[in-house]
Amino acid sequence: MTSPLPPVSNRSPVSANWFVTTWQAVVWRNWGLVPLERLARALQATPAQLRGAAAQLGLDPNKDADPVWSTRGYLTIIRENWHLCTYEQICQMLDMSPETLAFILKEDDFFWHKMGEVKPFVDAPAYRPLTSAEIKRTKQKADQLKAMLPDQGWQEENAFAFIKHFSRQLSGQERTEATQAIVPDDNLRTVYSYFALYGDPLLTPELDPFPEALLAEYAKMGVKGVWLQGILYQLVPFPFAPERSNGYQKRLETLNALIKRAARYDIGVFLYLNEPRAMDEAFFQKHPNLRGTREGDFWAMCTSCPEVKAYLENATRTLFNQAPGLAGFFTITMSENLTNCYSRTGDGHLCSRCAERHPWEVVAEVNNLLARGAKAANPEAKAIAWNWAWRKEWQDNLIPLLTEGQIIQCTSETGLPTAIAGVNGSVSDYTMSLAGPGRQARDLWQTARANGLEACAKVQFNNTWEMSAVPWLPVFDRIAEHVKNLREASVQHLQLSWTLGGYPSPNLKLVSYLMGQQGTVPCFLETWLGNELGNVADQAQKHFSKAFTEFPFHIGVLYVGPQNYGPMVPFHLEKTGWKATMIGFPYDDLDSWRAIYPRDVFASQFEKLVNGWRAGMQTMEPWLGRSEDFDDLHRIAEATLCHFTSTWHQVLFVMHRDAWLAQHREDDRQALLRLIDQEKDVVLRLISLRRQDSRIGYESSNHYYYTLQDLAEKLLNLQDCADQLR
């Protein structure tokens, strides 16, 4: 039987040779995450043997796995084991079928792409008794770690503790305060849940992406809409293969319950539709007339086919009939997934039907069909057409073809020129270090208004891939400048986040405050923190905002740089030879991290960023302990500094390592040893911060970038590097 999983490559994995054996690395990374019985099965051991092995490693042998990791942290577990275990072992540890793992890799926010689209070949690690020499080396490493971390409290993982706060039962007074904070407003300000599961969230209502306490917080922040991914064939009966719609009734039930709950806080529910979804060969053997353009193992359902057109319109009509309070949807029709025949190719290798049509005709038609169906069921439904990856030369032809009153959305910063450290570039995706909107966004909105359509800006005002491991970035001046520019551009609607950036933060409240009135950042901070602490916070955020402009922006830096994983990224004394992946594995791939920047310029920009950010921290330190909100701002800012500092260290380490490997100069060896010592301090500080705050290191579409044990493992890695250099 053919496996549904992508084939395994012949590439060797990246070594974790700071552990004595590979199976010990598996125990370390999964201890407290994977139930002991599953871990033992995967390693062909008994639970008692693994408890003994954990004790030898310096782990708490009595620690049991928190079941929340299997439901909310499975992406972290997959990533932890990608270079250690086989597919079969990963499935055993997660207690899932190969089909489920294949679905996660395909549909859970491009996880296969984040893994680099390659599964390294590994010999399945299995438990075996250690030799006397291995026992001695294991004890030595455990003793080294204990000396660096004498407080065993670092093993007290508090992952997902923040969910308890947002999942609590609200008191009557809390509900009243939230509803009293609602300001009637027809303008959209939509946001994604801070902790929703991306792949199929409506099938598991017990893992509620929008509990009432979270919605109440959003209401206080001025949020008017929440969104989550929807797949049409999972929400309504799929006429071509009804079995693929299994569970749609339960999903609709969950969706309708969410719609009613959100309405109490004047919040509408929106779906992200990326349709029609591509299908595999088995599907098209039964429906060859629907086959469109091919990409890899999948083909588009060709939207030039009358049957597919009818399906799209009928599906949204049915959906909005069955979920009558659904506020609307937004679409991406290019490049996010293979959908219509032009969605990934632009032109070139197209199906014969679509090759005879203009791409803008096909894209406009898909948007019209979806909107027409929705509005037939609910004339008030809002249809938002996002131009993400539309070719600029299409837009003047495409927008006049949109006939259903769509709102036209553009990523605000699109086309914004950059000139950082004398290196010219432009923004094609999200940034907070630079204030939009860009020229392309302004032009698109102008064209929309000329055709009688409203404009929406896709923005990131909490965080971006510049730094997503904290819930929000305290760079209020950066936000204020962007909001001012949007107001001047007469943009009325905002999509406030992609899958990252959904925390109900002061940033979101500031945006609502600035969009609704002519306020200022100092006034906002004084209202929030009081006059004295508000003034200190303003001084600090000015340092943060100015320092952030030094971030060496480029979309390549955002997606493959090490800044989101920060201090957990291992140092490698030998080149791994692996290419960094999109928000997945940075490896040691400096030449991908730096994108358009020379190595020395890239390092210099992070040095400027770190020094400027540190100045803001120093401004706040004398005032700690006077306010929980002020201390929270400081903690978030310090965790951010840890990530940026570690990124700077990573860059310098690879530069000096490459020079050391080439020439073995003593000054490079000494530089590497200094960086190791400096990085240890950063890791230790982040461990302390992470123990205080479960939000640090978390992002909804990637789950946790690291666990406390990952950070402790980095200390083992650093010690191993130091031992080899001495």
C-alpha positions in Angstrom: 0.0 0.0 0.0 1.3 3.4 -1.0 2.1 5.7 2.0 0.2 9.0 2.0 3.3 10.7 3.4 5.9 12.5 1.3 8.8 10.3 0.4 11.9 10.2 2.6 15.0 11.6 1.1 18.5 10.1 1.2 19.9 13.1 3.0 21.5 12.5 6.4 20.0 14.4 9.4 21.6 17.2 11.3 23.4 15.7 14.2 22.7 16.3 17.9 26.0 15.0 18.9 26.1 16.9 22.2 24.1 13.9 23.4 25.9 10.6 23.9 23.4 8.6 21.9 20.5 9.6 19.5 17.9 7.8 21.5 18.9 9.9 24.5 18.2 13.0 22.4 14.7 11.6 21.7 14.1 11.1 25.4 15.3 14.6 26.2 13.3 16.4 23.6 10.1 14.5 24.3 10.2 14.1 28.1 7.0 15.7 29.5 5.6 16.2 26.0 4.9 12.7 24.8 3.1 10.2 27.1 5.6 7.7 28.4 3.9 4.6 27.0 4.0 6.1 23.4 7.6 7.2 23.8 8.6 3.7 25.1 6.8 2.1 22.1 8.6 4.4 19.7 12.0 3.6 21.2 11.3 -0.1 21.8 11.8 0.3 25.5 9.8 -0.2 28.7 8.5 2.8 30.7 10.8 1.8 33.6 13.9 1.9 31.3 13.0 5.3 30.0 12.5 6.7 33.5 15.9 5.5 34.4 17.4 7.0 31.3 15.7 10.3 32.1 17.3 10.3 35.6 20.7 9.7 34.1 20.2 12.7 31.8 19.3 14.9 34.8 15.6 15.0 34.0 12.9 14.4 36.6 12.2 10.7 36.2 8.7 11.1 37.7 7.5 13.7 35.3 4.5 12.7 33.2 3.5 14.2 29.9 1.0 17.1 29.8 -1.7 15.9 27.4 -2.1 19.5 26.1 1.0 18.9 24.0 -0.7 16.3 21.9 -3.6 18.6 21.1 -2.1 22.0 21.0 1.7 21.4 20.6 1.9 18.6 18.0 3.8 20.9 15.5 6.5 21.4 18.2 6.7 17.6 18.7 7.0 16.9 14.9 9.7 19.6 14.6 11.6 18.2 17.6 11.8 14.8 16.0 12.2 15.6 12.3 16.0 15.0 12.3 15.9 12.2 15.0 13.0 9.8 14.2 11.2 8.1 11.4 7.7 9.0 10.2 6.5 5.8 12.0 8.0 6.9 15.3 6.5 10.4 15.0 3.1 8.8 14.4 3.6 6.5 17.3 4.5 9.4 19.6 1.5 11.5 18.5 -0.8 8.5 18.3 -1.9 9.5 14.8 -2.3 7.7 11.5 0.0 8.4 8.6 -3.0 10.0 6.9 -3.4 12.5 9.7 0.3 13.4 9.7 0.1 13.8 5.9 -2.9 16.2 6.3 -1.0 18.2 8.9 2.0 18.5 6.6 -0.2 19.6 3.7 -2.9 21.8 5.3 -1.5 23.0 8.7 -0.2 26.4 7.4 2.3 24.9 4.9 4.0 22.8 7.5 5.7 20.6 4.9 7.2 23.7 3.4 8.3 24.8 6.8 10.1 21.5 7.2 12.0 22.3 4.0 10.0 19.9 1.9 12.4 17.1 2.8 12.4 14.4 5.4 15.9 13.3 6.2 16.7 9.6 6.2 17.2 8.3 9.8 17.9 4.9 11.2 15.1 4.5 13.7 16.7 5.2 17.1 16.0 2.5 19.7 16.8 2.2 23.4 19.8 0.1 24.4 21.7 -0.1 27.7 24.6 2.3 27.8 28.2 1.1 28.0 30.2 2.1 31.1 32.0 4.8 29.0 28.6 6.2 27.8 27.3 6.2 31.4 30.4 8.2 32.4 29.9 10.7 29.6 26.2 11.0 30.3 26.8 11.8 33.9 29.5 14.4 33.0 27.0 16.2 30.8 24.3 16.0 33.4 26.7 17.5 36.0 27.7 20.3 33.6 24.1 21.2 33.0 23.4 21.1 36.8 26.3 23.5 37.4 24.9 25.9 34.8 21.3 25.4 36.0 21.4 24.6 39.7 17.8 25.4 40.2 15.8 22.4 39.0 12.7 24.6 38.5 13.7 25.0 34.9 12.0 21.6 34.3 8.6 23.0 35.5 7.2 23.6 32.1 4.2 25.9 32.1 3.4 25.7 28.4 -0.1 26.9 27.4 -0.8 28.3 30.8 -2.1 31.5 29.1 -5.0 29.5 27.7 -6.4 29.0 31.2 -6.8 32.8 31.5 -8.7 33.1 28.3 -10.8 29.9 28.9 -12.1 30.9 32.3 -15.7 31.6 33.0 -16.5 35.3 33.0 -18.3 36.9 35.8 -21.3 39.1 35.2 -19.2 42.2 35.9 -16.6 41.2 33.4 -19.2 40.7 30.7 -20.7 44.1 31.5 -17.3 45.8 31.4 -16.6 44.2 28.0 -20.0 45.1 26.5 -19.8 48.7 27.9 -16.4 49.1 26.1 -18.0 48.3 22.7 -18.0 51.3 20.3 -20.5 51.0 17.4 -18.4 51.0 14.3 -19.1 49.7 10.8 -15.4 49.6 9.9 -13.7 46.2 10.1 -10.9 45.4 12.5 -10.5 41.7 12.2 -8.0 39.4 14.0 -7.0 35.8 14.2 -7.1 33.9 17.5 -3.9 34.0 19.5 -4.0 30.2 20.0 -6.3 28.7 17.4 -5.4 25.4 15.8 -4.9 26.1 12.1 -5.7 22.9 10.3 -9.3 21.9 11.3 -10.3 24.0 14.4 -14.1 23.5 14.0 -14.0 19.8 14.4 -12.7 20.0 18.0 -15.0 22.4 19.8 -13.3 21.5 23.1 -10.2 23.3 21.7 -12.2 26.5 21.3 -10.2 29.0 19.2 -12.3 31.9 20.6 -13.5 31.3 24.1 -15.7 34.0 25.6 -13.0 35.5 27.8 -10.8 36.1 24.7 -13.7 37.6 22.8 -14.4 39.9 25.8 -10.8 41.1 25.7 -11.0 41.7 22.0 -14.1 43.8 22.5 -12.1 46.0 24.9 -9.4 46.3 22.2 -11.9 47.6 19.6 -11.8 44.4 17.5 -14.9 44.0 15.3 -14.2 40.6 13.7 -12.4 37.4 14.2 -11.3 35.0 11.4 -10.3 31.4 11.0 -9.5 29.1 8.1 -12.4 27.3 6.3 -12.3 24.6 3.7 -15.5 24.4 1.8 -15.7 20.6 1.3 -15.3 20.3 5.1 -18.2 22.7 5.8 -20.8 21.7 3.2 -21.4 18.4 1.3 -18.9 17.9 -1.4 -20.8 16.8 -4.5 -17.9 15.1 -6.2 -16.6 13.0 -3.2 -19.1 13.2 -0.3 -16.8 11.2 2.0 -14.4 14.1 2.1 -17.1 16.1 3.9 -17.3 13.7 6.9 -17.9 15.8 10.0 -19.3 18.9 8.2 -22.4 18.9 10.5 -20.2 19.1 13.6 -18.1 21.8 12.1 -21.2 23.9 11.2 -22.5 23.3 14.8 -19.3 24.6 16.2 -19.2 27.6 13.8 -22.8 28.6 14.6 -22.1 28.5 18.3 -19.0 30.7 17.8 -21.1 33.2 15.7 -23.7 33.5 18.5 -21.0 33.9 21.2 -19.1 36.5 19.3 -22.2 38.5 18.5 -22.6 39.3 22.2 -19.5 41.5 21.9 -20.4 43.0 18.5 -17.8 40.8 16.8 -18.4 39.2 13.5 -17.0 35.8 12.4 -15.2 35.6 9.0 -13.7 32.7 7.2 -10.5 32.6 5.1 -11.4 30.7 1.9 -8.7 29.5 -0.5 -10.7 27.6 -3.0 -11.2 25.3 -4.7 -8.8 23.0 -3.0 -6.4 20.9 -5.1 -7.1 17.2 -5.3 -5.0 14.0 -5.8 -4.8 11.5 -8.6 -7.4 9.2 -6.9 -10.0 12.0 -7.1 -9.4 12.8 -10.8 -9.5 9.1 -11.8 -13.2 9.5 -11.0 -13.6 13.0 -12.3 -11.1 13.5 -15.2 -13.1 16.3 -16.7 -12.4 18.5 -13.7 -8.6 18.2 -13.9 -6.7 21.4 -14.2 -3.1 22.6 -13.8 -0.7 20.2 -11.9 1.7 21.0 -9.1 3.6 18.1 -7.6 1.2 15.3 -6.6 -1.9 17.5 -6.9 -4.0 19.0 -9.6 -6.3 22.0 -9.5 -10.0 21.6 -9.9 -10.3 23.8 -13.0 -12.6 26.8 -12.5 -13.2 27.1 -16.2 -15.3 23.9 -15.9 -19.0 24.7 -15.4 -19.3 22.0 -12.8 -16.6 23.6 -10.6 -18.1 27.0 -11.1 -21.5 25.7 -9.9 -19.8 24.0 -6.9 -18.1 27.2 -5.7 -21.3 29.3 -5.9 -23.5 26.6 -4.5 -21.1 25.8 -1.7 -21.0 29.4 -0.3 -24.7 29.7 -0.7 -25.2 26.6 1.3 -22.7 27.6 3.9 -24.2 31.0 4.5 -27.7 29.5 4.6 -26.5 27.0 7.2 -24.5 29.6 9.2 -26.9 32.5 8.8 -25.0 34.9 11.2 -21.6 34.4 9.4 -20.3 37.9 8.8 -18.3 37.2 5.6 -15.1 35.8 4.3 -11.8 36.8 2.6 -10.0 35.1 -0.2 -6.5 34.5 -1.4 -6.6 33.5 -5.0 -3.0 33.4 -5.9 -0.1 31.3 -4.6 -1.2 30.5 -1.0 -2.2 27.0 -2.2 -2.8 25.4 -5.6 -6.5 26.3 -6.2 -7.5 27.8 -9.6 -5.3 27.0 -12.5 -3.4 30.3 -12.4 -2.9 30.2 -8.6 0.6 28.9 -8.6 1.9 29.3 -12.1 0.9 32.8 -13.2 1.3 31.6 -16.7 3.1 28.9 -18.5 2.2 25.3 -17.7 -1.6 25.7 -17.6 -4.5 23.4 -18.4 -5.7 23.9 -22.0 -8.9 25.6 -21.0 -7.4 28.3 -18.8 -4.5 28.8 -21.2 -7.1 30.4 -23.5 -8.2 32.9 -20.8 -6.5 35.9 -19.1 -5.4 35.2 -15.5 -7.3 38.2 -14.2 -10.5 36.8 -15.7 -10.0 33.5 -13.8 -9.1 35.2 -10.5 -12.0 37.7 -10.7 -14.4 34.9 -11.6 -13.5 32.8 -8.6 -14.0 35.8 -6.3 -17.3 36.6 -7.9 -18.6 33.1 -7.7 -17.8 32.8 -4.0 -19.3 36.2 -3.2 -22.4 35.7 -5.3 -23.2 32.5 -3.5 -22.7 34.0 0.0 -24.7 37.2 -0.8 -27.6 35.1 -2.2 -28.0 33.6 1.3 -27.1 36.8 3.2 -27.0 40.1 1.3 -25.1 41.7 4.2 -22.2 39.3 4.0 -18.9 40.9 3.4 -16.6 39.5 0.7 -13.0 40.6 0.9 -10.7 40.0 -2.0 -7.1 40.0 -0.9 -4.7 40.8 -3.7 -1.9 38.8 -2.1 0.5 37.7 -5.0 -1.7 39.2 -7.7 0.7 40.5 -10.4 0.8 44.3 -10.3 0.1 44.5 -14.1 -3.1 42.5 -13.7 -4.8 44.8 -11.1 -6.2 47.5 -13.4 -7.8 44.7 -15.5 -9.0 42.6 -12.5 -10.7 45.0 -10.2 -13.3 46.3 -12.7 -14.3 42.6 -13.2 -15.3 42.3 -9.5 -19.0 42.7 -9.6 -20.2 41.7 -6.1 -19.3 44.7 -4.1 -16.1 43.2 -2.7 -13.8 45.0 -0.3 -10.3 45.2 -1.8 -7.6 44.2 0.6 -3.9 44.8 0.2 -0.9 44.1 2.5 -0.3 47.7 3.5 3.5 47.7 3.2 3.5 46.2 -0.3 5.8 48.1 -2.6 7.4 50.1 0.3 11.0 50.9 -0.7 13.8 50.1 1.8 17.3 51.6 2.0 18.9 50.0 5.1 22.6 50.5 5.6 22.8 51.6 2.0 21.3 48.4 0.7 18.2 49.1 -1.5 15.2 46.8 -1.5 11.4 46.8 -1.1 8.8 45.2 1.1 6.6 42.4 -0.3 5.3 41.2 3.1 4.7 42.3 6.6 6.9 44.6 8.6 6.6 46.7 11.8 10.1 48.1 11.6 9.0 50.2 8.7 5.8 52.2 8.4 3.5 51.6 5.4 1.6 51.9 3.3 3.6 51.4 0.2 3.0 52.8 -3.3 1.5 49.6 -4.7 -1.0 49.4 -1.8 -2.0 53.0 -2.3 -2.4 52.5 -6.1 -4.6 49.4 -5.5 -6.9 51.2 -3.0 -7.2 54.1 -5.4 -8.2 51.8 -8.2 -10.7 50.1 -5.9 -12.3 53.4 -4.9 -12.5 54.5 -8.6 -14.5 51.3 -9.2 -16.8 52.0 -6.3 -15.2 49.4 -3.9 -14.0 49.9 -0.3 -10.4 49.4 0.8 -8.9 47.3 3.5 -5.3 47.2 4.8 -3.7 44.0 5.9 -1.4 45.0 8.7 0.6 43.5 11.6 0.4 45.7 14.7 1.3 43.1 17.4 4.2 41.3 15.8 5.6 40.0 12.5 8.1 37.4 11.4 10.7 40.0 12.3 9.9 38.8 15.8 6.9 36.5 16.4 8.1 34.7 19.6 6.5 37.3 21.8 2.8 38.3 21.8 3.4 41.9 21.0 6.2 44.3 20.4 6.3 47.6 22.4 7.1 49.8 19.4 4.2 52.3 19.7 5.8 55.0 17.6 6.1 52.6 14.7 2.4 51.8 15.0 1.3 55.4 15.4 3.2 56.4 12.2 1.6 53.6 10.2 -1.9 54.4 11.5 -1.5 58.1 10.6 -0.5 57.1 7.1 -3.5 54.8 6.7 -5.9 57.5 7.9 -4.3 59.9 5.3 -4.9 57.3 2.6 -8.6 57.1 3.6 -8.4 53.4 4.4 -11.3 52.4 6.6 -11.0 48.7 7.2 -8.1 46.7 8.8 -7.2 43.1 9.0 -5.0 43.3 12.0 -3.2 40.0 11.8 -2.3 36.9 9.9 -2.0 33.7 12.0 0.5 35.6 14.2 -0.4 38.8 16.0 -3.7 37.9 17.5 -3.0 38.7 21.2 -5.4 41.2 22.8 -2.6 43.6 23.5 -2.1 47.3 24.3 -1.0 47.6 20.6 -4.5 46.6 19.4 -6.1 49.0 21.8 -3.7 51.8 20.6 -4.7 51.2 17.0 -8.4 51.5 17.9 -7.6 54.7 19.9 -5.6 56.2 17.0 -8.1 55.2 14.3 -11.0 56.6 16.2 -9.6 60.0 17.3 -6.7 62.3 17.1 -4.9 60.9 20.1 -1.1 60.5 20.7 1.1 57.7 22.0 2.0 59.6 25.2 -1.6 60.3 26.1 -2.5 56.6 25.5 0.4 55.4 27.7 -0.5 57.8 30.5 -4.1 56.7 30.4 -3.0 53.1 30.5 -0.1 53.2 33.1 -0.6 56.6 34.8 1.4 59.8 34.3 4.7 58.7 35.8 5.0 55.2 34.5 3.4 56.2 31.2 6.2 58.8 30.7 8.9 56.2 31.4 7.2 53.7 29.1 7.1 56.4 26.3 10.9 57.0 26.7 11.6 53.3 26.5 9.4 52.6 23.5 11.0 55.5 21.6 14.3 53.6 22.0 12.7 50.4 20.9 11.0 52.0 18.0 14.2 53.7 16.8 16.2 50.6 17.3 13.7 48.5 15.3 14.3 50.7 12.2 17.8 49.1 12.1 16.3 45.6 11.5 17.8 44.4 8.2 14.5 44.0 6.5 14.0 41.6 3.6 11.3 39.0 3.1 14.1 36.4 3.1 15.4 37.5 6.5 11.8 37.3 7.9 11.2 33.8 6.7 14.5 32.0 7.2 16.5 34.1 9.7 17.0 32.6 13.2 15.3 35.5 15.0 12.1 33.7 15.8 13.8 30.7 17.3 16.5 32.8 18.9 18.5 31.3 21.8 17.3 27.7 21.1 19.1 27.5 17.7 22.2 25.3 18.2 25.7 26.5 17.4 27.5 24.2 14.8 31.2 24.0 14.7 31.0 22.1 11.4 28.9 23.3 8.5 25.6 21.4 8.3 25.1 21.9 4.6 21.3 22.4 5.1 19.3 25.3 3.7 17.3 27.3 6.1 13.5 26.8 5.8 10.6 29.1 6.1 9.9 29.6 9.8 11.1 26.1 10.4 14.8 25.3 10.7 17.4 28.2 10.5 20.3 25.7 10.7 23.6 27.6 10.2 22.6 29.0 6.8 23.9 32.6 7.2 23.9 33.2 3.4 20.2 32.6 3.3 19.5 34.5 6.5 21.2 37.7 5.2 19.3 37.8 1.9 20.5 41.0 0.1 22.9 42.2 2.9 26.6 41.5 3.0 27.7 39.5 6.0 29.3 42.3 7.9 26.4 44.7 7.2 24.0 42.1 8.4 25.9 41.6 11.6 26.3 45.4 12.1 22.5 46.0 11.8 21.7 43.5 14.5 24.4 45.0 16.7 22.7 48.5 16.3 19.3 46.9 17.0 20.5 45.2 20.1 22.3 48.3 21.5 19.4 50.6 20.8 16.9 48.1 22.4 19.1 47.7 25.4 19.0 51.4 26.0 15.2 51.2 26.3 15.5 48.4 28.8 17.8 50.4 31.0 15.3 53.3 31.0 12.6 51.0 32.5 14.7 49.0 35.0 14.6 51.5 38.0 10.8 51.6 37.8 10.1 47.9 38.0 7.7 46.5 40.6 5.2 49.3 40.6 2.7 48.0 38.1 1.9 44.6 36.7 1.2 46.1 33.3 4.5 48.0 33.3 6.4 44.9 34.4 4.7 42.9 31.7 5.8 45.4 29.1 9.4 45.1 30.4 9.3 41.3 30.3 8.1 41.2 26.7 10.7 43.7 25.7 13.5 41.8 27.5 12.5 38.5 25.8 12.6 40.3 22.5 16.1 41.5 23.3 17.2 38.0 24.1 16.0 36.8 20.6 17.7 39.7 18.8 20.9 39.3 20.8 21.1 35.6 20.1 20.5 36.3 16.4 23.4 38.7 16.4 25.5 36.0 18.2 24.4 33.4 15.6 25.5 35.6 12.7 28.9 36.4 14.3 29.4 32.7 15.3 29.0 31.5 11.7 31.3 34.2 10.4 34.0 33.4 12.9 33.5 29.6 12.5 33.9 29.8 8.7 37.1 31.8 9.1 38.3 29.3 11.8 37.6 26.4 9.5 39.4 28.1 6.6 42.5 29.3 8.5 42.5 28.2 12.1 43.5 31.6 13.4 43.7 32.0 17.1 41.7 35.2 17.2 38.7 33.4 15.5 38.9 30.6 18.1 38.9 33.1 20.9 36.0 35.0 19.3 34.0 31.8 19.2 34.7 31.1 22.8 33.6 34.6 23.8 30.4 34.2 21.8 29.7 30.9 23.5 30.0 32.5 27.0 27.8 35.5 25.9 25.2 33.2 24.4 25.0 31.2 27.6 24.0 34.3 29.5 21.2 35.0 27.0 19.9 31.4 27.2 19.9 31.5 31.0 18.0 34.8 31.0 15.4 33.6 28.5 14.9 30.4 30.6 14.1 32.7 33.6 11.7 34.8 31.5 10.0 31.8 29.9 9.4 30.3 33.3 7.6 33.5 34.3 5.5 33.9 31.1 4.1 31.0 29.1 3.4 33.3 26.1 7.1 33.6 25.3 8.2 31.3 22.5 4.7 30.6 21.3 3.0 31.4 18.0 -0.3 29.9 17.0 0.6 28.5 13.5 4.0 27.1 14.7 3.0 26.3 18.3 6.0 26.6 20.6 9.3 27.5 19.0 11.0 25.9 22.0 10.5 24.3 25.3 12.4 24.9 28.5 14.2 21.6 27.8 15.2 22.9 24.3 16.8 26.0 26.0 18.6 23.7 28.4 19.7 21.6 25.5 21.3 24.7 24.0 23.4 25.0 27.1 24.6 21.4 26.5 25.3 22.3 22.8 27.3 25.4 23.9 29.3 23.4 26.4 30.1 20.8 23.7 31.3 23.5 21.3 33.5 25.0 24.0 35.0 21.6 24.9 35.9 21.1 21.3 37.5 24.5 20.9 39.6 24.2 24.1 
